[in-house]
Amino acid sequence: MRWVFEKLNRHEEAKRARARAIEIDPDMVNPDYCNAKEAARGGNKIKALENLRAAIKHSPETIDRIKNDPVFKDLWEH
């Protein structure tokens, strides 16, 4: 829902929607982040990196979370 509000330039509603989404399920806030985790778990490093780039583009604060998520450990080791 947040993305819809953003596209409509309804930024305050977008902020509230994001805050509520975090309350409900912190892992589902950023779909690109979730897709990256799924790709990484499946061994698709290229797809994982593409989704991580998109996740960071939409939510720059996600970068710290990505750095500390063990799912992405293999992406940094090679």
N, C-alpha and C positions, 0 to 999 in steps of 0.2 A: 504494500500500500504506500510505503514511503516514496517509492519511485514515481508513483502516479502523482502524488502531491508535488514532488520536485518538478516533474514535467509541466505541471499546471502553475508553477511559480507560487505555490502555497507552502512556503518554507516553514512557517510556524507549525502547521499541521504535519508536515514531514518530520519535524523534530519530535513532536509528540508521538507519532507513529513509530519512529525508530526507538524511542525510549520504551514504549510499550512492548515492542518486539523483543527488546533486550530482556525485559522482565519475564516474558513468556519463555523464550528459549535463546540464550546468548549465542548458540552455535548456528542458528538459522537467520541471523540478522543480515548477513551478507551472502547472497546466493553464489556469488563467484568464489567466495572463500569455501563454501560447502562443496562446490563442484571441484575445486582444487584438491580438497581433502579426498574426495572420492577418486579422482584421477591418480593422486599419489598412492593411495592404498591399492589401486589397480595396477600400479607400475608404469603408468603413462606420464613420464616426467615432463614431456613437452606440453601436454594438455594442462598438467598441474601448474606449470610456470605461466602459461597463457592466462589461466584463471586467477592466479595470484596477482599478476600485473593488473588485471581488471579490478580485482578486489581492492588493491591499493589505490587505483585511480578513483574509485568511488568512495573509499573510506581510508584516507591516508593513515589514520590512527591504527589501522589493522596491522601495520608492519611489525609492531612489537609483538603482537599476538602470533603472527606468522613465524617470527624468529624463534619463539619459544615453544612452538607446537611440535611435539615429537613425530607427528605424521610426516613432516617435511624434512626430517633429519637427513635422509638419503639425498635430497636435492642439494644440500650444502656440502656434503662430503666428497663429491666427485668433481 
